[in-house]
Amino acid sequence: MANGTGSTREFTLRALLLGLFMAVVLGAANAYLGIRAGQTVAATFPAAVVSMVVIRGLFKGSLLEENIARTTASVGEALAAGAIFTLPAFLMAGAWEEFNYWESTLLMLIGGLLGILFVVILRRSMVTDPELPFPESVAAAEIHRAGKGASGGRLLFQMMGVGALIEVLKNSKGIQLFTDRISGALGYGSFQGSVAVGGQSFGAAAQPGVLPFSTPAASPAYLGVGYIIGFRLSALVFSGGVFAWWFMIPAVLFFNPEFADAGRLAAAGADWTAVSSVVWAELVRPIAVGAMIAGAIWTLLRMRKSLGEGLKRSIGELKTGHPAGSGDEKDRDIPFSWTTAGVVALIIPTFFLYNYYTGQPLGALGSAIVMIVAGFFFSAVAGYLVGVVGSSSNPVSGLTISTLLLAALLMTFLGVTGTEGVTAVLGVAAVVCCACAVAGDMLQDLKVGQILGGTPFRMEWAEIIGVVFASMFLVLPMMLLHQGDIAAGGIGIGGEELPAPQAGLMALLSQGIVGGDMRWPLVVFGIALCLFLILIQAPSPMLIAVGMYLPLQTTFAIFVGGFFRWLSDRQLARLPAERRTLGESAGTLIASGLIAGEALMGVGLSGFAVAEFQLPMLVSTPSGIPGFLVFVVLGWFLIRIPLRHAKGQG
């Protein structure tokens, strides 16, 4: 299909198909990463590089075709980011016994489409605003303009192979040549008395002090996340892990409080490693949830000026309506009448879905109203913040928590309680979360298109097709991860291997408010802890709380990745700015490739486990010591290769 204003091709079948393929692949990778590490990474840059390699390198296509492919691809990552925050919560809250494919798909589809339609209303005022710099959009546009995708694409695919290979070698569902970590407990003296757990004592003699210990997980994905977010943020996440595992758990065991689940501890035979894990799961995690709640609210309060500007813009657009656009092809959107009709049309299946959850039409209507109002305003806020700082500043978790609290209070007021109320609340949160994530991503893509000369309405249609296609596939990797972990002897999502921290927060909140099961003393203690961090002006209490919620080996590995980034930046700082930028881009591609490689292989191995197919084991008792070689190899990739590219030696 030609552009319509000249010979340049834009919305073509090959660009659309490539974008849809990348949307599923990058979305699956982010679903894996979000459930395991509580983080997702933007797909814009790797999608830009792949689209250059394929469209321009293989097919000799145009810059605008690359733009369509990248736009379609990035929506998969955004939809996955919204989904992993909420859909696993249905399992963790007991609303589903297994992932419900059709309900999951419908929730993602409604949320993603609403996010796009809301952005169509807001596009003209936000994308053209000179006060919104859109830093990541400008960077993505420069990647396309530079047109040097061949070397970047080769590097990206090579690192995907490295990440996939390491995952096969260390995963228990693979050949497991080695384990990815060494865990245990370090004694540091003794104290008199017994450890009382739920009224049952373990030993009457002196008990050793315990310091839970774990080496960082030899995970390319975790190291890649740490590298991308940088040393400062990775250190903040790790500080939460250090505080939880090396202070709170030893303190709990030393002062000997009674805590729940004595049966599991008795079965563990008072093994200190097992005991410390139970303390973390039963006591520390609820405290971390309280800290995450307060941290999310504090994040929104700190952004109140930007939030107010975003809400003001959205109200103004809603009052004045959205014109179809001038005669300029580059300023034309999907017609406003189509957009509003689409929003109204989406309300109908949403009402019936919520009515199916609650069994009460009034509760379903209230849920639908909360969804539409919160979805529109929060999508505007998310888009505005992406324009100010970039997609990394999109406060999806805070906005979703705010929506969830509103929906939970409404369900309580209407008398919709129990599992029905919890399910309805999570349904509202899932739609709004997906809408906010997609809205921020789409505004970023539309800004790239404006810089490159793309046509808004073609990009908007590409995003719509991408959401429809991706929503049908993205629940599958989550299902495979959950079932694969169970098949391998785990408990699935919510366990140590698949902690899904944001979804755990949503599940606890919905159960606590609607079902009355909130462990309020621990949650309040976590809120107080966050207030303490705020008062001493600790940076990002939310990240510290997430670090408390995640397993220690995860936060430790993320920190190692951040440390590698610090070493790389020190090397690159000696070079001119242009060369330094080349090195930073190469590092980002390496980290993105490692993440995608491990994630995709991890999903594939989970599929093997579900199918009861086991790859041959190379050693009978794998050791964690060979895993240290992984850090040496990946450290070389993440430090030396960016420097070589910066010097023109890559």
C-alpha positions in Angstrom: 0.0 0.0 0.0 1.4 3.3 -1.0 1.6 6.3 1.4 -0.9 8.3 -0.6 1.2 11.4 -0.8 4.0 10.1 -2.9 6.0 7.0 -3.9 7.2 6.2 -0.4 5.6 3.0 0.9 4.4 2.9 4.5 1.6 0.6 5.6 2.7 -2.6 3.8 1.9 -6.2 4.5 5.5 -7.1 5.1 5.9 -4.3 7.7 2.7 -5.3 9.4 3.6 -9.1 9.6 7.1 -8.3 10.9 5.6 -6.1 13.5 3.1 -8.7 14.6 5.8 -11.3 14.9 8.0 -9.1 17.0 5.0 -8.1 19.1 4.4 -11.7 20.1 8.1 -12.5 20.6 9.0 -9.3 22.6 5.7 -9.5 24.5 6.4 -13.1 25.6 9.9 -12.1 26.7 8.6 -9.3 28.8 5.9 -11.5 30.3 8.6 -13.9 31.4 10.8 -11.1 32.7 7.9 -9.3 34.6 6.7 -12.5 36.3 10.2 -13.6 37.3 12.0 -10.2 38.1 9.2 -7.7 38.5 10.6 -5.6 35.7 9.9 -5.1 32.0 12.1 -3.4 29.4 11.1 -1.2 26.5 10.9 -2.9 23.1 11.2 0.2 21.0 15.0 0.0 20.5 15.4 -3.7 19.7 12.3 -3.5 17.5 13.8 -0.5 15.6 17.0 -2.4 15.0 15.2 -5.6 13.8 12.9 -3.6 11.5 15.9 -2.0 9.9 17.7 -5.3 9.3 14.6 -6.9 7.8 12.8 -4.1 6.0 15.8 -2.1 4.8 18.4 -4.8 4.7 16.5 -7.7 3.1 13.6 -6.0 1.3 15.2 -2.6 0.5 12.1 -1.0 2.0 11.4 2.5 3.2 12.0 4.3 6.5 8.2 4.6 7.0 7.8 0.9 6.7 10.4 0.4 9.5 8.3 2.9 11.5 5.1 0.8 11.1 6.9 -2.4 11.9 8.4 -0.9 15.1 5.1 0.7 16.1 3.3 -2.7 15.7 6.0 -4.5 17.6 6.3 -2.3 20.6 2.6 -2.7 21.5 3.3 -6.3 22.4 5.7 -5.3 25.1 3.3 -2.7 26.5 0.4 -5.1 26.6 2.5 -7.7 28.4 3.6 -5.1 30.9 0.0 -4.4 31.7 -1.0 -8.0 31.8 1.7 -9.3 34.1 0.8 -6.7 36.7 -2.8 -8.0 37.0 -3.6 -11.3 35.3 -1.5 -13.6 37.6 -3.3 -11.9 40.5 -6.4 -13.9 39.6 -4.5 -17.1 40.4 -2.8 -15.7 43.5 -6.1 -14.5 44.9 -7.8 -17.8 44.2 -10.3 -16.4 41.7 -9.0 -18.8 39.0 -7.6 -22.3 39.5 -5.7 -22.0 36.2 -5.3 -19.2 33.7 -8.6 -18.6 31.9 -7.5 -18.1 28.3 -10.7 -16.4 27.0 -11.1 -14.1 30.0 -7.4 -13.1 29.9 -7.6 -12.4 26.2 -10.7 -10.4 26.5 -9.3 -8.3 29.4 -6.1 -7.5 27.5 -8.1 -6.8 24.3 -10.5 -4.4 25.9 -7.7 -2.6 27.9 -5.3 -2.3 24.9 -8.0 -1.0 22.5 -9.3 1.5 25.1 -5.7 2.8 25.6 -5.4 3.3 21.8 -8.7 5.0 21.4 -8.0 7.3 24.3 -4.7 8.3 22.8 -6.3 9.0 19.4 -8.4 11.7 21.3 -5.3 13.1 23.0 -2.7 12.7 20.2 -2.7 16.1 18.5 -2.3 18.2 21.7 0.3 16.0 23.3 2.5 14.9 20.5 2.9 18.5 19.1 3.4 20.1 22.5 6.9 21.7 22.5 7.1 21.4 26.3 7.1 17.6 26.0 10.6 16.5 24.9 9.8 12.7 24.4 13.5 11.7 25.0 13.1 8.1 24.1 11.1 8.9 21.0 13.9 11.2 19.8 16.5 8.4 20.4 14.4 5.8 18.5 14.0 8.2 15.6 17.7 8.7 15.5 18.3 5.0 15.3 16.0 4.8 12.2 17.7 7.8 10.6 21.2 6.5 11.2 20.3 3.4 9.2 23.1 1.3 10.6 21.0 -1.7 11.5 23.1 -4.6 10.1 25.8 -4.6 12.8 23.3 -3.9 15.5 21.0 -6.6 14.3 23.8 -9.1 14.2 24.8 -8.2 17.8 21.2 -8.5 19.0 20.7 -11.9 17.5 24.1 -13.2 18.7 23.3 -12.2 22.3 19.9 -13.8 22.0 21.7 -17.1 21.2 24.0 -16.6 24.2 21.1 -16.0 26.5 19.2 -19.0 25.2 22.2 -21.3 25.5 22.9 -20.3 29.1 19.2 -20.9 30.0 19.4 -24.4 28.5 22.5 -25.2 30.5 21.2 -24.0 33.9 17.5 -24.7 33.8 16.2 -27.8 35.6 13.9 -28.3 32.6 16.8 -28.1 30.3 20.0 -30.2 30.4 21.2 -28.4 33.7 24.9 -28.7 33.4 25.0 -26.4 36.5 22.6 -24.7 38.8 22.2 -20.9 38.6 23.1 -20.2 42.2 24.3 -21.4 45.5 22.0 -20.9 48.5 22.3 -21.6 52.2 22.5 -20.0 55.6 25.5 -18.7 57.5 25.7 -19.1 61.2 26.9 -16.2 63.3 26.9 -17.2 66.9 24.1 -18.4 69.0 21.3 -17.4 71.4 19.6 -19.3 74.1 16.1 -20.7 73.8 13.9 -22.3 71.2 12.3 -20.9 68.1 8.6 -20.9 68.6 6.5 -21.2 65.4 2.7 -21.1 65.8 3.1 -22.5 69.3 5.5 -25.3 68.4 9.1 -25.1 69.6 12.1 -26.2 67.5 14.8 -27.3 69.9 15.4 -26.4 73.6 19.1 -26.0 73.3 21.0 -23.0 72.1 20.1 -22.1 68.5 22.6 -20.7 65.9 22.1 -17.3 64.5 21.2 -17.4 60.8 22.0 -15.2 57.9 20.3 -16.4 54.7 22.7 -16.5 51.9 22.5 -16.8 48.1 24.8 -16.1 45.3 23.4 -14.0 42.5 21.4 -16.0 39.9 23.5 -16.7 36.9 20.8 -15.2 34.7 21.4 -13.3 31.5 18.0 -11.8 31.8 18.5 -10.4 35.3 21.9 -9.1 34.4 20.4 -7.5 31.3 17.7 -5.8 33.4 20.3 -4.4 35.8 22.5 -3.2 32.9 19.5 -1.4 31.3 18.2 0.3 34.4 21.7 1.3 35.5 23.8 1.1 38.7 21.7 3.5 40.8 18.3 1.8 40.3 19.7 -1.7 40.5 21.4 -0.8 43.8 18.1 0.5 45.1 16.4 -2.8 44.3 19.3 -4.8 45.8 19.2 -2.7 49.0 15.6 -3.9 49.5 16.8 -7.5 49.2 19.7 -6.9 51.6 17.3 -5.3 54.2 14.8 -8.1 53.9 17.2 -11.1 53.9 20.2 -9.9 55.9 18.4 -7.8 58.5 14.6 -8.5 58.8 14.8 -12.3 58.7 17.7 -12.7 61.1 16.0 -10.2 63.5 12.7 -12.1 63.3 14.4 -15.4 64.1 16.5 -13.9 66.8 13.6 -12.2 68.7 11.6 -15.4 68.2 8.0 -14.1 67.4 5.3 -16.6 66.6 4.4 -16.6 63.0 2.0 -18.7 60.8 2.3 -22.0 59.1 4.0 -24.2 61.8 3.3 -27.3 59.7 5.5 -26.2 56.9 8.3 -25.4 59.2 8.0 -28.7 61.1 8.1 -30.5 57.7 11.3 -28.6 57.0 12.9 -30.1 60.1 13.9 -26.6 61.3 16.4 -26.4 58.5 17.5 -22.7 58.7 17.4 -22.1 55.0 13.8 -23.4 54.8 12.8 -21.5 57.9 14.2 -18.2 56.6 12.3 -18.7 53.3 9.1 -19.2 55.2 9.7 -16.1 57.3 10.3 -14.2 54.1 7.1 -15.5 52.5 4.8 -15.2 55.6 6.1 -12.0 57.2 8.5 -10.0 55.1 6.4 -10.1 51.9 3.3 -8.6 53.4 5.4 -5.9 54.9 6.9 -5.3 51.5 3.4 -5.0 50.1 2.5 -2.3 52.6 5.7 -0.5 51.6 4.8 -0.8 47.9 1.4 0.7 48.5 2.8 3.7 50.2 5.7 3.9 47.7 3.2 4.0 44.8 1.1 6.7 46.4 4.3 8.7 47.2 5.4 8.4 43.6 2.0 9.8 42.4 2.2 12.6 45.0 5.7 13.6 43.8 4.3 13.7 40.2 1.2 15.6 41.2 2.1 18.6 39.1 2.6 16.5 36.0 -0.4 14.4 36.9 -2.5 17.6 37.1 -1.3 18.8 33.8 -2.2 15.5 32.2 -5.6 15.5 33.7 -6.2 19.1 32.6 -5.3 18.2 29.1 -7.5 15.2 29.0 -10.5 17.1 30.4 -9.9 19.9 27.8 -9.8 17.4 24.9 -12.9 15.7 26.2 -14.8 19.0 26.4 -13.8 20.3 22.9 -14.0 17.0 21.1 -11.3 15.8 18.7 -11.4 17.1 15.1 -10.7 14.7 12.3 -7.7 16.7 11.3 -6.7 19.1 8.7 -6.2 18.3 5.0 -2.6 17.4 5.8 -2.1 13.7 5.5 0.5 13.8 8.3 -2.0 15.3 10.8 -4.9 12.9 10.2 -6.2 10.5 12.9 -8.9 7.9 13.0 -12.1 10.0 12.9 -13.4 11.1 16.3 -16.8 9.6 15.6 -15.2 6.2 15.0 -13.2 6.6 18.2 -16.1 7.5 20.5 -18.2 4.7 18.9 -15.4 2.3 19.6 -15.2 3.3 23.3 -19.0 2.9 23.6 -18.9 -0.5 21.9 -16.2 -1.7 24.3 -18.3 -0.8 27.3 -20.9 -3.4 26.3 -18.8 -6.6 26.5 -17.1 -5.2 29.6 -20.4 -4.8 31.3 -21.4 -8.4 30.6 -18.0 -9.7 31.7 -18.2 -7.8 35.0 -21.8 -9.0 35.4 -20.5 -12.5 34.9 -18.0 -11.9 37.7 -20.3 -10.3 40.2 -23.7 -11.6 39.3 -25.1 -8.2 40.1 -25.9 -5.7 37.3 -25.4 -2.7 39.6 -22.0 -3.9 40.6 -21.1 -4.6 36.9 -22.3 -1.1 35.9 -20.3 0.5 38.7 -17.2 -1.5 37.6 -17.6 -0.4 34.0 -18.0 3.2 35.0 -14.8 3.1 37.1 -13.0 1.4 34.3 -13.9 4.0 31.7 -13.3 7.1 33.8 -10.1 5.9 35.4 -8.9 4.4 32.1 -9.3 7.7 30.2 -7.7 10.0 32.8 -4.9 7.6 33.8 -4.1 6.9 30.1 -3.7 10.7 29.6 -1.5 10.8 32.7 0.6 7.9 31.5 1.1 9.5 28.1 2.0 12.8 29.5 4.7 11.3 31.8 6.1 9.3 28.9 6.4 12.6 27.0 8.2 14.2 29.9 10.8 11.6 30.8 10.2 8.5 28.7 8.4 5.1 29.1 10.6 4.3 32.1 8.7 6.9 34.1 5.2 5.5 33.3 3.8 4.9 36.8 1.6 2.0 35.8 1.7 0.3 39.1 0.7 3.4 41.0 -2.1 4.2 38.6 -3.4 0.6 38.8 -3.3 0.5 42.5 -5.4 3.7 42.6 -7.9 2.2 40.3 -8.0 -1.1 42.3 -8.6 0.8 45.5 -11.5 2.7 43.9 -13.0 -0.4 42.5 -12.6 -2.3 45.8 -14.2 0.4 47.9 -17.1 0.5 45.3 -17.6 -3.3 45.5 -17.6 -3.1 49.3 -20.1 -0.3 49.3 -22.4 -2.2 46.9 -22.1 -5.3 49.0 -20.3 -7.4 46.3 -17.9 -9.4 48.5 -16.1 -12.7 48.5 -14.6 -14.2 45.4 -17.0 -12.4 43.1 -16.0 -9.0 44.4 -12.3 -9.8 44.2 -12.6 -11.0 40.6 -14.5 -7.9 39.6 -11.9 -5.6 41.2 -9.1 -7.4 39.5 -11.0 -7.3 36.2 -11.2 -3.5 36.4 -7.6 -3.2 37.4 -6.5 -5.4 34.5 -8.3 -3.3 31.9 -7.0 0.0 33.2 -3.5 -1.3 33.7 -3.3 -2.5 30.0 -4.9 0.8 28.8 -2.3 2.9 30.7 0.7 0.8 29.5 -0.5 0.8 25.8 -1.3 4.5 25.9 2.1 5.5 27.1 3.8 3.3 24.5 1.5 4.5 21.7 2.2 8.2 22.4 5.9 7.5 22.3 5.5 5.7 19.0 3.4 8.5 17.5 6.1 11.0 18.4 8.6 8.9 16.6 6.3 8.8 13.6 5.9 12.6 13.7 9.7 13.0 13.6 10.1 10.6 10.7 7.1 11.8 8.7 4.7 8.9 9.4 1.0 9.1 9.1 -0.9 9.1 12.4 -4.0 7.2 11.3 -1.9 4.4 9.7 0.2 4.0 12.9 -3.0 4.0 14.9 -4.5 1.2 12.8 -1.2 -0.7 13.1 -1.4 -0.4 16.9 -5.0 -1.7 16.9 -4.1 -4.7 14.8 -1.1 -5.3 17.0 -3.3 -5.3 20.2 -5.8 -7.6 18.6 -3.2 -10.1 17.5 -0.9 -9.9 20.6 -3.8 -10.3 23.1 -4.6 -13.7 21.6 -1.1 -15.0 22.2 0.4 -13.3 25.3 -1.6 -15.3 27.8 0.1 -18.5 26.4 3.6 -17.8 27.8 2.1 -17.0 31.2 0.2 -20.3 31.1 3.3 -22.2 30.1 5.4 -20.7 32.8 2.8 -21.4 35.5 2.1 -25.0 34.4 5.8 -25.7 33.6 6.9 -24.7 37.1 4.2 -26.9 38.6 5.3 -29.8 36.4 8.9 -29.2 37.6 7.8 -29.5 41.3 7.1 -25.8 42.1 3.9 -24.1 43.0 3.6 -22.0 39.8 3.1 -18.2 39.8 3.5 -16.8 43.3 6.3 -19.2 44.2 10.0 -18.5 44.5 10.7 -19.1 40.9 7.8 -17.0 39.6 7.1 -14.4 42.3 5.2 -11.9 40.1 5.5 -9.1 42.7 3.1 -6.5 41.2 0.4 -9.1 40.7 1.0 -10.3 44.3 0.4 -6.8 45.5 -2.9 -6.6 43.5 -4.1 -9.9 44.8 -3.4 -9.0 48.4 -5.1 -5.6 48.1 -8.2 -7.0 46.5 -8.5 -9.9 48.9 -7.8 -7.6 51.9 -10.3 -4.9 51.1 -13.1 -6.9 49.5 -12.6 -10.3 51.2 -11.5 -9.0 54.6 -8.3 -11.1 54.5 -5.8 -8.3 54.7 -3.0 -8.9 57.2 -3.3 -5.3 58.3 -0.6 -5.3 61.1 2.1 -6.3 58.7 0.8 -4.1 55.9 0.7 -1.1 58.3 4.2 -1.9 59.4 5.3 -1.8 55.8 3.6 1.6 55.3 5.4 2.9 58.3 8.7 1.6 56.9 8.0 3.4 53.7 7.2 6.6 55.5 10.5 6.3 57.3 12.3 6.0 54.0 10.5 9.0 52.7 11.4 11.1 55.8 15.1 10.3 55.4 14.7 11.2 51.7 15.7 7.7 50.5 15.5 7.6 46.7 12.6 5.6 45.3 11.0 3.7 48.3 8.9 1.8 45.7 12.0 0.1 44.3 13.3 -0.7 47.7 10.0 -2.3 48.5 10.1 -4.3 45.3 13.6 -5.5 46.3 12.2 -6.8 49.6 9.5 -8.7 47.8 11.8 -10.5 45.3 14.1 -13.4 46.1 17.6 -12.4 47.1 19.3 -14.1 44.2 17.2 -12.1 41.8 17.9 -8.7 43.2 21.6 -9.7 43.6 21.9 -10.6 39.9 20.1 -7.3 38.9 22.7 -5.4 41.0 25.6 -7.3 39.3 24.2 -6.2 36.0 24.0 -2.6 37.2 27.6 -2.9 38.4 28.7 -4.0 34.9 26.9 -0.9 33.5 28.8 1.3 35.9 32.1 -0.2 34.8 31.1 0.2 31.1 30.1 3.8 31.6 33.5 4.6 33.3 35.2 3.2 30.2 33.0 5.1 27.8 33.2 8.3 29.7 36.7 8.8 28.3 35.5 9.0 24.7 33.9 11.8 22.8 30.1 12.2 23.1 29.3 10.7 19.7 31.5 7.6 20.3 30.1 7.2 23.8 26.5 7.1 22.3 27.5 4.3 20.0 28.9 2.3 22.9 25.8 2.9 25.0 23.5 1.8 22.1 25.6 -1.4 21.7 25.3 -2.1 25.4 21.6 -1.7 25.3 21.3 -4.1 22.4 23.5 -6.7 24.1 21.4 -6.5 27.3 18.2 -6.7 25.3 19.4 -9.7 23.4 20.4 -11.5 26.6 17.0 -10.8 28.1 15.1 -12.0 25.0 17.2 -15.1 24.6 16.8 -16.4 28.1 13.1 -15.4 28.3 12.1 -17.1 25.0 14.1 -20.3 25.9 12.6 -20.3 29.4 9.1 -20.2 28.0 10.0 -23.0 25.5 11.4 -25.2 28.3 8.3 -24.6 30.3 6.4 -26.0 27.3 8.6 -29.0 27.3 7.8 -29.6 31.0 4.1 -29.3 30.4 4.5 -31.9 27.6 6.5 -34.1 30.0 9.5 -34.0 27.7 12.8 -33.9 29.5 16.1 -33.1 27.8 18.9 -35.4 28.8 20.7 -34.5 32.0 24.5 -34.2 31.6 25.4 -34.5 35.3 23.6 -36.2 38.1 24.3 -33.5 40.8 24.7 -30.1 39.2 26.9 -27.6 41.0 26.5 -23.9 41.3 30.2 -23.2 41.0 30.4 -23.3 37.2 27.7 -20.6 37.2 30.4 -18.1 38.2 31.9 -18.5 34.7 28.6 -17.0 33.4 29.3 -13.8 35.1 32.8 -13.6 33.6 31.5 -14.2 30.1 28.6 -11.8 30.4 30.7 -9.2 32.1 33.1 -9.3 29.2 30.1 -9.0 26.7 28.6 -6.1 28.6 31.8 -4.1 29.3 34.3 -4.8 26.5 32.0 -5.1 23.5 30.3 -1.7 23.9 33.8 -0.2 24.2 34.9 -1.9 21.0 31.8 -0.6 19.2 32.4 2.9 20.5 35.9 2.8 19.1 34.7 1.5 15.7 36.2 -2.0 16.3 32.9 -3.9 16.6 
